[in-house]
Amino acid sequence: MGVFISVIIGIALISFIVDANTLSSVTSMFSSQNDVGKINGKKVTYQDFAKKQEYYTQIYALLTGGNSLDEQTQTQIKDQVWQDFITEYALEPQYAKAGIDVSAKELVDLTQGRFISPILQQDPVFMDETGVFSRTQVLNFIRGIDSDPSGARAQYWHYTEDRMRNSQKLEKYMAMLGQSHFMNTLQLNRSLADRNTSADITYVVETMGPVSEEIAIDNSAVRDYYKKHQRDFEQETSRDIEFVTFSVVPSEDDIRVTAETMNKIYEEFKDVPADNLDRFVSRNSDKAFQQYYYNKGELSPVLDSFAFRATTKNALPVYQDGNTFYTARVMNTRMMPDSVNVRRIVLQDPSKETVNHLADSLINLLNSTGGALFGLVAAQHSADQTAQTTGGELGWIGQGTILDTCFFVPKNKYIKIENVFNGVTVINIVEVTDRQVDKQKVQLAIIEKAAVPGKVTYQNYFAQASALVTAANNSREMFKQVAAEKGYYTMPAYAVREGQRTIGYLNNAHDLVRWTYEAKPNAVSGVLTINNSMFVVATLVEAREAGIAPIEQVRSQIETILRTEKYQEQLAQKLTTAAAGATTIAEVAEKTSLSINSANNVSFSLYSIPGVGFEPKLAGAVVGTPENTLTGPVKGMNGVYMFAVTARTTEEVYTAEEERSRDKYAAMQQNFGIFYSVIQKAAKVEDHRGRFF
């Protein structure tokens, strides 16, 4: 509290000696540090972001029934929150300008009409237990909103309606952009001529080799090129870094401790009653118990050999594979097929009693008619919409579904498989119509436990990383020198963006990225932790800010371009001098000792030339050259060319209608590809999430 009061007093004193504009600027600078971003001039404060994040966290809890979020889910939620702000501050103003909206009537139609919103169709909440969208699920959900005292259904439906509105507005906006694209008659004729006309050529090429660094480039040429091409050097904010990693792996002591632990588990495991094996595995294994029945050959060699010769009384002695230890017991052995052919009728109702009564009545009906009415009953009663066309035929299925009971019942017997899905009782009336040949399968209780690094191991690796930090003494040059002396591999990472989560093979690298944007060039980081399994020490090589790159930052790039141009000019001059007086490709080849090559079907619409590769300048030159005229030199990407057109063909490969369709589709694809980047650039989006998350 004392520090806080001191700061307030300090600001008050400053206000007496600093003018109002300067004070406002300073205050703005400090307050902006708490902003997650800025879109269309509107700040996204940390508080606003956190509020939306809490909202989406609640939505996730409604979907999963739990509040525990893993790293990936938290990241997805933060991305969704940011996208919401982009929509609100950048897209919504564009929709409003275009007069785009979604009416209440339209929203109802997207929910219950002929064309259901993809948002609903792809939402698991509105799918049946087989993953198929169900209108019944939607209606049941809506009907249950008023009777839900928690308000959870109302909250989720409000969230879903917002998503449908946003999706529909975006679809309308993109359709509008697509319709705004127009190809006039002149453009159409030019495009058709380019696509329907091709040429055959013969040519010689002075192939480019490596560009020599000895080609001199003076400063004035660099400055002139920079002034003329500044827009080519527009860049986003990014950083270049180098880093050394220390992967924390189990030591010999860690592996020994795990082996001892596993042996103790094994001694108890041997005597666990068969009906308690699944629970014992879940408590003691790194992986949960699997109900699956294995074929011979599906398991690892050691497990496979044990499984098909042991009894339920045997336990596989602990064995080691890498840093992981295994033991197993046979739980059950069955003769069963790999797959069964089934048909089903899906019934669902909030009332368990009602749906069970209907299921029993339908089974009695099917039994009394020998199954002859199954298709008709499925079409009339099944909640699976495909049943109207398939008659309930599901086809061949393997293990791993809610219908696994089918593998243990005879053919042509009707069974009920009951589940509860989103508070709705779902019953599958299932009949096995065919089975593959039975074979011996084994169900195993497998315990596996991987050795993990202990506290001492972590401390040892941390000490190595700390020693590098100390020896580097916040100097990039010392960092590189010490790393080389120690034999550490220094990994480069280029164009690291603020908020980036992955750098090379480093996942969840947000702490490293955050340091990168807080540091000054040539600084060395402290010891950073990645995924609790790796220590990292980094140095900042270069910092780039958004806008036109300073000339010194792109000097080497410009020099490379200018050296290449000079080299091309040298080759062109060499070819021109050597071919002086020649009027045909044959004469050029004779004078220059270059081979004559040929390429067929060269077209302006295809920049890639058969046998040559990507050479747009050569393709363009071919289009405008009369037949049997020696042309060149043309400075291409792979070499310098002289050529002659030997034949030109024009045929109606593409019609005007096809060309308009192709052009419109290409424009639509381009719109989709650049839409968000254009919108964000126009809205001057500043994304500083990396400072906080």
For each residue, the residues with C-beta under 8 A, 3 or more apart:
1: 4 5
2: 5 6
3: 6 7
4: 1 7 8
5: 1 2 8 9
6: 2 3 9 10
7: 3 4 10 11
8: 4 5 11 12
9: 5 6 12 13
10: 6 7 13 14
11: 7 8 14 15
12: 8 9 15 16
13: 9 10 16 17
14: 10 11 17 18 23
15: 11 12 18 23
16: 12 13
17: 13 14
18: 14 15 22 23 26
19: 22 23
20: 23 24
21: 24 25
22: 18 19 25 26
23: 14 15 18 19 20 26 27
24: 20 21 27 28
25: 21 22 28 29
26: 18 22 23 29 30
27: 23 24 30 31
28: 24 25 31 32
29: 25 26 32 33
30: 26 27 33
31: 27 28 34 35
32: 28 29 35 43
33: 29 30 691
34: 31 45 46
35: 31 32 38 43 44 45 46 688
36: 44 45 46 48 49 82 688 689 691 692
37: 43 44 82 85 685 686 687 688 689
38: 35 41 42 43 44 684 685 686
39: 42 44 85 86 89 90 683 684 685 686
40: 89 90 93 683 684
41: 38 684
42: 38 39 89
43: 32 35 37 38
44: 35 36 37 38 39 48 49 85 89
45: 34 35 36 48 49
46: 34 35 36 49 50 692
47: 50 51
48: 36 44 45 51 52 85
49: 36 44 45 46 52 53 81 82 85 689 692
50: 46 47 53 54
51: 47 48 54 55
52: 48 49 55 56 81 84 85
53: 49 50 56 57 77 78 81
54: 50 51 57 58
55: 51 52 58 59
56: 52 53 59 60 77 80 81
57: 53 54 60 61 67 69 77
58: 54 55 61 62 155
59: 55 56 62 63 155 156 159
60: 56 57 63 64 69 73 77
61: 57 58 64 65 66 67
62: 58 59 65 152 155 156
63: 59 60 124 125 156
64: 60 61
65: 61 62
66: 61
67: 57 61
68:
69: 57 60 73 74 77
70: 73 74
71: 74 75 508
72: 75 76
73: 60 69 70 76 77
74: 69 70 71 77 78
75: 71 72 78 79 501
76: 72 73 79 80
77: 53 56 57 60 69 73 74 80 81
78: 53 74 75 81 82 689 693
79: 75 76 82 83
80: 56 76 77 83 84
81: 49 52 53 56 77 78 84 85
82: 36 37 49 78 79 85 86 687 689
83: 79 80 86 87
84: 52 80 81 87 88
85: 37 39 44 48 49 52 81 82 88 89
86: 39 82 83 89 90 91 676 679 680 683 685
87: 83 84 90 91 92 166
88: 84 85 91 92
89: 39 40 42 44 85 86 92 93 683
90: 39 40 86 87 93 94 679 680 682 683 685
91: 86 87 88 94 95 166 169 170 173 679
92: 87 88 89 95 96
93: 40 89 90 96 97
94: 90 91 97 98 173 679
95: 91 92 98 100 101 169 173
96: 92 93 99 100
97: 93 94
98: 94 95 173 176
99: 96
100: 95 96 169 172 173 176
101: 95 169
102: 106 107 110 164 165 168 169
103: 106 107
104: 107 108
105: 108 109
106: 102 103 109 110 168
107: 102 103 104 110 111 161 164 165
108: 104 105 111 112 113
109: 105 106 112 113 114 115
110: 102 106 107 113 115 116 117 120 164 168
111: 107 108 116 117 120 138 142 164
112: 108 109 116 135 138 139
113: 108 109 110 116
114: 109
115: 109 110
116: 110 111 112 113 120 121 133 135
117: 110 111 120 121 164 167 168
118: 121 122 167
119: 122 123 160 163 164 167
120: 110 111 116 117 123 126 133 138 160 164
121: 116 117 118 126 133
122: 118 119 133
123: 119 120 126 127 160
124: 63 127 131
125: 63 137 141 156 422
126: 120 121 123 133 134 137 138 141
127: 123 124 130 131 132 133 134 137
128: 131 132 134 136 137 346 348 383 384 421 426
129: 346 402 419 421 426 428
130: 127 346 384
131: 124 127 128
132: 127 128 384 385 386
133: 116 120 121 122 126 127 137 385
134: 126 127 128 137 138 383 384 385
135: 112 116 138 139 385
136: 128 139 140 348 383
137: 125 126 127 128 133 134 140 141 348 383 422 424
138: 111 112 120 126 134 135 141 142
139: 112 135 136 142 143
140: 136 137 143 144 348 350 424
141: 125 126 137 138 144 145 153 157 422
142: 111 138 139 145 157
143: 139 140 146 147
144: 140 141 147 148 153 350 423
145: 141 142 148 153 154 157
146: 143
147: 143 144
148: 144 145 151 152 153 154
149:
150: 153
151: 148 154 155
152: 62 148 155 156
153: 141 144 145 148 150 156 157
154: 145 148 151 157 158
155: 58 59 62 151 152 158 159
156: 59 62 63 125 152 153 159 160
157: 141 142 145 153 154 160 161
158: 154 155 161 162
159: 59 155 156 162 163
160: 119 120 123 156 157 163 164
161: 107 157 158 164 165
162: 158 159 165 166
163: 119 159 160 166 167
164: 102 107 110 111 117 119 120 160 161 167 168
165: 102 107 161 162 168 169
166: 87 91 162 163 169 170
167: 117 118 119 163 164 170 171
168: 102 106 110 117 164 165 171 172
169: 91 95 100 101 102 165 166 172 173
170: 91 166 167 173 174
171: 167 168 174 175
172: 100 168 169 175 176
173: 91 94 95 98 100 169 170 176 177
174: 170 171 177 178 668 671 672 675
175: 171 172 178 179
176: 98 100 172 173 179 180
177: 173 174 180 181 668 671 675
178: 174 175 181 664 667 668 671
179: 175 176
180: 176 177
181: 177 178 663 664 667 668
182:
183: 187 188 191 659 660 663 664
184: 187 188
185: 188 189
186: 189 190
187: 183 184 190 191
188: 183 184 185 191 192 656 659 660
189: 185 186 192 193
190: 186 187 193 194
191: 183 187 188 194 195 605 659 663
192: 188 189 195 196 654 656 659
193: 189 190 196 197 650
194: 190 191 197 603 604 605 623
195: 191 192 603 605 653 654 659
196: 192 193 650 651 652 653 654
197: 193 194 603 604 623 648 649 650
198: 600 601 602 603 648 649
199: 601 602 603 622 623 645 646 647 648 649
200: 598 599 600 601 602 645 646 647 648 649
201: 598 599 602 622 643 644 645 646
202: 585 596 597 598 643 644 646
203: 585 596 597 598 599 641 642 643 644
204: 575 585 588 589 592 594 595 596 597 641 642 643
205: 594 597 612 636 638 639 640 641
206: 571 572 574 575 592 594 633 639 640 641
207: 638 639
208: 211 567 568 571 638 639 640
209:
210:
211: 208 215 560 563 564 567
212: 215 563 567
213: 563
214:
215: 211 212 563 566 567
216:
217: 221 222 559 562 563 566
218: 221 222
219: 222 223
220: 223 224
221: 217 218 224 225 562
222: 217 218 219 225 226 551 555 558 559 562
223: 219 220 226 227 551
224: 220 221 227 228
225: 221 222 228 229 558 561 562
226: 222 223 229 230 233 551 554 558
227: 223 224 230
228: 224 225
229: 225 226 232 233
230: 226 227 233 234 548
231: 234 548
232: 229
233: 226 229 230 548 549 554 557
234: 230 231 547 548 549
235: 238 544 546 547 548 549
236: 497 544 546
237: 497 498 544 545 546
238: 235 494 495 496 497 544
239: 495 496 516 517 540 541 542 543 544
240: 492 493 494 495 496 540 541 542 544
241: 492 493 496 503 512 516 538 539 540 541
242: 476 479 480 490 491 492 493 538 539 541
243: 490 491 493 503 512 536 537 538 539
244: 465 468 483 488 489 490 491 536 537 538
245: 491 506 530 534 535 536
246: 461 462 464 465 534 535 536 537
247: 461 533 534
248: 453 457 458 461 533 534 535
249: 323 453 457
250: 254 255 258 323 451 452 453 454 457
251: 254 255 453 454 456 457 460
252: 255 256
253: 256 257 454 456 457
254: 250 251 257 258 451 452 453 454 457
255: 250 251 252 258 259 323 451
256: 252 253 259 260
257: 253 254 260 261 451 454
258: 250 254 255 261 262 323 325 449 450 451 452
259: 255 256 262 263 318 320 325 451
260: 256 257 263 264
261: 257 258 264 265 449
262: 258 259 265 266 318 325 327 447 449
263: 259 260 266 267 318
264: 260 261 267 268
265: 261 262 268 269 284 327 447 449
266: 262 263 269 270 315 317 318 327 447
267: 263 264 270
268: 264 265 271 272 280
269: 265 266 272 280 284 315 327 329 447
270: 266 267 315 329
271: 268
272: 268 269 276 277 280 329
273: 276 277
274: 277 312 331
275:
276: 272 273 279 280
277: 272 273 274 280 281 289 329 331 445
278: 281 282 289 331 445
279: 276 282 283 289
280: 268 269 272 276 277 283 284 445
281: 277 278 284 285 288 289 445 446 447
282: 278 279 285 288 289
283: 279 280
284: 265 269 280 281 447 449
285: 281 282 288 289 446 447 448 449
286: 448 449 450
287: 290 446 448
288: 281 282 285
289: 277 278 279 281 282 285 445
290: 287 444 446
291: 404 443
292: 399 400 443
293: 332 334 336 399 407 441 442 443
294: 298 299 304 307 441 442 443 444
295: 298 338 439 441
296: 304 307 308 440
297: 304
298: 294 295 304
299: 294 303 304 307 444
300: 303 304 321
301: 304 305
302: 305 306 316 319 321 326
303: 299 300 306 307 316 326 328 444 446
304: 294 296 297 298 299 300 301 307 308
305: 301 302 308 309
306: 302 303 309 310 314 316 328
307: 294 296 299 303 304 310 328 330 442 444
308: 296 304 305 440 442
309: 305 306
310: 306 307 314 316 329 330
311: 314 330
312: 274 329 330 331 332
313:
314: 306 310 311 329 330
315: 266 269 270 327 328 329
316: 302 303 306 310 319 326 327 328 329
317: 266 327
318: 259 262 263 266 325 326 327
319: 302 316 325 326 327
320: 259 323 324 325 326
321: 300 302 324 325 326
322:
323: 249 250 255 258 320 450 451
324: 320 321 448 449 450 451
325: 258 259 262 318 319 320 321 448 449 450 451
326: 302 303 316 318 319 320 321 446 447 448
327: 262 265 266 269 315 316 317 318 319 446 447
328: 303 306 307 315 316 444 445 446 447
329: 269 270 272 277 310 312 314 315 316 444 445
330: 307 310 311 312 314 333 442 443 444 445
331: 274 277 278 312 443 444 445
332: 293 312 442 443
333: 330 440 441 442 443
334: 293 408 440 441 443
335: 438 439 440 441
336: 293 407 408 438 439 441
337: 340 407 435 436 437 438 439
338: 295 398 436 439
339: 396 397 398 436
340: 337 396 397 406 407 432 434 435 436
341: 395 396 397 432 433 434 435
342: 394 395 397 403 406 430 431 432 433
343: 374 378 391 392 393 394 430 431 433
344: 378 382 384 392 394 403 428 429 430 431
345: 362 374 377 378 381 382 387 392 428 429
346: 128 129 130 382 383 384 387 426 427 428
347: 355 358 359 362 381 382 383 426 427 428 429
348: 128 136 137 140 355 383 421 424 425 426 427
349: 352 354 355 358 424 425
350: 140 144 423 424 425
351: 354 355 425
352: 349 355 356 425
353: 356 357
354: 349 351 357 358
355: 347 348 349 351 352 358 359 425 426 427
356: 352 353 359 360 416 418 425 427
357: 353 354 360 361
358: 347 349 354 355 361 362 381
359: 347 355 356 362 363 416 427 429
360: 356 357 363 364
361: 357 358 364 365
362: 345 347 358 359 365 366 377 381 429
363: 359 360 366 367 414 416 429
364: 360 361 367 368
365: 361 362 368 369 373 377
366: 362 363 369 371 373 374 377 414 429 431
367: 363 364 370 414
368: 364 365
369: 365 366 372 373
370: 367
371: 366 374 412 414 431
372: 369
373: 365 366 369 376 377
374: 343 345 366 371 377 378 391 392 431
375: 378 379 391 392 393
376: 373 379 380 391
377: 345 362 365 366 373 374 380 381 382 392
378: 343 344 345 374 375 381 382 384 387 390 391 392
379: 375 376 382 387 388 391 392
380: 376 377
381: 345 347 358 362 377 378
382: 344 345 346 347 377 378 379 387 392
383: 128 134 136 137 346 347 348 426
384: 128 130 132 134 344 346 378 387 392
385: 132 133 134 135 388
386: 132 389 390
387: 345 346 378 379 382 384 390 391 392
388: 379 385
389: 386
390: 378 386 387 393 394
391: 343 374 375 376 378 379 387
392: 343 344 345 374 375 377 378 379 382 384 387
393: 343 375 390
394: 342 343 344 390 397 403
395: 341 342
396: 339 340 341
397: 339 340 341 342 394 401 403 406
398: 338 339 401
399: 292 293 404 407
400: 292 404
401: 397 398 404
402: 129 417 419 428
403: 342 344 394 397 406 417 428 430
404: 291 399 400 401 407
405: 408 409 415 417 430
406: 340 342 397 403 409 415 430 432
407: 293 336 337 340 399 404
408: 334 336 405
409: 405 406 413 415 432
410: 413 432
411: 432 433 434 435
412: 371 431 432 433
413: 409 410 431 432
414: 363 366 367 371 429 430 431
415: 405 406 409 429 430 431
416: 356 359 363 427 428 429 430
417: 402 403 405 427 428 430
418: 356 425 426 427 428
419: 129 402 425 426 427 428
420: 423 424 425 426
421: 128 129 348 424 426
422: 125 137 141
423: 144 350 420
424: 137 140 348 349 350 420 421
425: 348 349 350 351 352 355 356 418 419 420
426: 128 129 346 347 348 355 383 418 419 420 421
427: 346 347 348 355 356 359 416 417 418 419
428: 129 344 345 346 347 402 403 416 417 418 419
429: 344 345 347 359 362 363 366 414 415 416
430: 342 343 344 403 405 406 414 415 416 417
431: 342 343 344 366 371 374 412 413 414 415
432: 340 341 342 406 409 410 411 412 413 435
433: 341 342 343 411 412
434: 340 341 411
435: 337 340 341 411 432 438
436: 337 338 339 340
437: 337
438: 335 336 337 435
439: 295 335 336 337 338
440: 296 308 333 334 335
441: 293 294 295 333 334 335 336
442: 293 294 307 308 330 332 333
443: 291 292 293 294 330 331 332 333 334
444: 290 294 299 303 307 328 329 330 331
445: 277 278 280 281 289 328 329 330 331
446: 281 285 287 290 303 326 327 328
447: 262 265 266 269 281 284 285 326 327 328
448: 285 286 287 324 325 326
449: 258 261 262 265 284 285 286 324 325
450: 258 286 323 324 325
451: 250 254 255 257 258 259 323 324 325
452: 250 254 258
453: 248 249 250 251 254 457 458 461 533
454: 250 251 253 254 257 457 458
455: 458 459
456: 251 253 459 460
457: 248 249 250 251 253 254 453 454 460 461
458: 248 453 454 455 461 462
459: 455 456 462 463
460: 251 456 457 463 464
461: 246 247 248 453 457 458 464 465 535
462: 246 458 459 465 466 527 535
463: 459 460 466 467
464: 246 460 461 467 468 535
465: 244 246 461 462 468 469 527 535 536 537
466: 462 463 469 470 527
467: 463 464 470 471
468: 244 464 465 471 472 479 482 483 486 488 537
469: 465 466 472 524 525 526 527 537
470: 466 467 473
471: 467 468 478 482
472: 468 469 475 476 478 479 482 524 537 539
473: 470 478 524
474: 523 524
475: 472 478 479 522 524
476: 242 472 479 480 521 522 523 524 539 540 541
477: 480 481 522
478: 471 472 473 475 481 482 524
479: 242 468 472 475 476 482 483 524 537 539
480: 242 476 477 483 484 490 539
481: 477 478 484 485
482: 468 471 472 478 479 485 486
483: 244 468 479 480 486 488 489 490
484: 480 481 487 488 490
485: 481 482
486: 468 482 483
487: 484
488: 244 468 483 484
489: 244 483
490: 242 243 244 480 483 484
491: 242 243 244 245 504
492: 240 241 242 541
493: 240 241 242 243 496 503 504
494: 238 240
495: 238 239 240 544
496: 238 239 240 241 493 500 503 513 516
497: 236 237 238 500 513
498: 237 513 517 687 688 689 690 691
499: 510 513 687 688 689 690 693
500: 496 497 503 509 513 690
501: 75 507 508 509 510 513
502: 506 507 508 509
503: 241 243 493 496 500 506 509 512 513
504: 491 493
505:
506: 245 502 503 509 512 530 534 536
507: 501 502 530 531
508: 71 501 502 530 531
509: 500 501 502 503 506 512 513 530 536
510: 499 501 513 514 690 693
511: 514 515 528 529 530
512: 241 243 503 506 509 515 516 525 528 530 536 538
513: 496 497 498 499 500 501 503 509 510 516 517 690
514: 510 511 517 518 690 691
515: 511 512 518 519 525 526 528 538
516: 239 241 496 512 513 519 538 540
517: 239 498 513 514 690 691
518: 514 515
519: 515 516 523 525 540
520: 523 540 543
521: 476 540 541 542 543
522: 475 476 477 539 540 541
523: 474 476 519 520 539 540
524: 469 472 473 474 475 476 478 479 537 538 539
525: 469 512 515 519 528 536 537 538 539
526: 469 515 537
527: 462 465 466 469 535 536 537
528: 511 512 515 525 535 536 537 538
529: 511 532 534 535 536
530: 245 506 507 508 509 511 512 533 534 535 536
531: 507 508 534
532: 529
533: 247 248 453 530
534: 245 246 247 248 506 529 530 531
535: 245 246 248 461 462 464 465 527 528 529 530
536: 243 244 245 246 465 506 509 512 525 527 528 529 530
537: 243 244 246 465 468 469 472 479 524 525 526 527 528
538: 241 242 243 244 512 515 516 524 525 528
539: 241 242 243 472 476 479 480 522 523 524 525
540: 239 240 241 476 516 519 520 521 522 523 543
541: 239 240 241 242 476 492 521 522
542: 239 240 521 553
543: 239 520 521 540
544: 235 236 237 238 239 240 495 549 553
545: 237
546: 235 236 237
547: 234 235
548: 230 231 233 234 235
549: 233 234 235 544 553 554
550: 553 554
551: 222 223 226 554 555 558
552: 555
553: 542 544 549 550
554: 226 233 549 550 551 557 558
555: 222 551 552 558 559
556: 559 560
557: 233 554 560 561
558: 222 225 226 551 554 555 561 562
559: 217 222 555 556 562 563
560: 211 556 557 563 564
561: 225 557 558 564 565
562: 217 221 222 225 558 559 565 566
563: 211 212 213 215 217 559 560 566 567
564: 211 560 561 567 568
565: 561 562 568 569
566: 215 217 562 563 569 570
567: 208 211 212 215 563 564 570 571
568: 208 564 565 571 572 635 640
569: 565 566 572 573 635
570: 566 567 573 574
571: 206 208 567 568 574 575 633 635 639 640
572: 206 568 569 575 576 633 635 640
573: 569 570 576 577
574: 206 570 571 577 578
575: 204 206 571 572 578 579 592 632 633 640 642
576: 572 573 579 580 633
577: 573 574 580
578: 574 575 591 592
579: 575 576 582 587 588 591 592 642
580: 576 577 591
581: 587 591
582: 579 587 588 590 591 630
583: 587 630
584: 587 588 630 644
585: 202 203 204 588 589 596 630 642 643 644
586: 589 590 596
587: 579 581 582 583 584 590 591
588: 204 579 582 584 585 591 592 594 630 642
589: 204 585 586 592 593 594 595 596
590: 582 586 587 593
591: 578 579 580 581 582 587 588
592: 204 206 575 578 579 588 589
593: 589 590
594: 204 205 206 588 589
595: 204 589
596: 202 203 204 585 586 589
597: 202 203 204 205 611 612
598: 200 201 202 203 611 646
599: 200 201 203 602 609 610 611 612
600: 198 200 610
601: 198 199 200 610
602: 198 199 200 201 599 606 609 610 619 622
603: 194 195 197 198 199 606 619 623
604: 194 197 619 620 622 623
605: 191 194 195
606: 602 603 609 619
607: 614 615 616 619
608: 612 613 614 615
609: 599 602 606 612 613 615 618 619
610: 599 600 601 602
611: 597 598 599
612: 205 597 599 608 609 615 618 638
613: 608 609 637 638
614: 607 608 637
615: 607 608 609 612 618 619 636 637 638 641
616: 607 619 620
617: 620 621 634 635 636 637
618: 609 612 615 621 622 634 636 641 643
619: 602 603 604 606 607 609 615 616 622 623
620: 604 616 617 623 624
621: 617 618 624 625 631 632 634 643
622: 199 201 602 604 618 619 625 643 645
623: 194 197 199 603 604 619 620
624: 620 621
625: 621 622 629 631 643 644 645
626: 629 645
627: 644 645 646 647 648
628: 644 645 646
629: 625 626 644 645
630: 582 583 584 585 588 642 643 644
631: 621 625 634 642 643 644 645
632: 575 621 640 641 642 643
633: 206 571 572 575 576 640 641 642
634: 617 618 621 631 640 641 642 643
635: 568 569 571 572 617 640
636: 205 615 617 618 639 640 641
637: 613 614 615 617
638: 205 207 208 612 613 615
639: 205 206 207 208 571 636
640: 205 206 208 568 571 572 575 632 633 634 635 636
641: 203 204 205 206 615 618 632 633 634 636
642: 203 204 575 579 585 588 630 631 632 633 634
643: 201 202 203 204 585 618 621 622 625 630 631 632 634
644: 201 202 203 584 585 625 627 628 629 630 631
645: 199 200 201 622 625 626 627 628 629 631 648
646: 199 200 201 202 598 627 628
647: 199 200 627
648: 197 198 199 200 627 645
649: 197 198 199 200
650: 193 196 197
651: 196
652: 196 655
653: 195 196
654: 192 195 196 658 659 662
655: 652 658 659
656: 188 192 659 660
657: 660 661
658: 654 655 661 662
659: 183 188 191 192 195 654 655 656 662 663
660: 183 188 656 657 663 664
661: 657 658 664 665
662: 654 658 659 665 666
663: 181 183 191 659 660 666 667
664: 178 181 183 660 661 667 668
665: 661 662 668 669
666: 662 663 669 670
667: 178 181 663 664 670 671
668: 174 177 178 181 664 665 671 672
669: 665 666 672 673
670: 666 667 673 674
671: 174 177 178 667 668 674 675
672: 174 668 669 675
673: 669 670
674: 670 671 677 678
675: 174 177 671 672 678 679
676: 86 679 680
677: 674 680 681
678: 674 675 681 682
679: 86 90 91 94 675 676 682 683
680: 86 90 676 677 683 685
681: 677 678 684 685
682: 90 678 679
683: 39 40 86 89 90 679 680
684: 38 39 40 41 681
685: 37 38 39 86 90 680 681
686: 37 38 39
687: 37 82 498 499 690
688: 35 36 37 498 499 691 692
689: 36 37 49 78 82 498 499 692 693
690: 498 499 500 510 513 514 517 687 693
691: 33 36 498 514 517 688
692: 36 46 49 688 689
693: 78 499 510 689 690
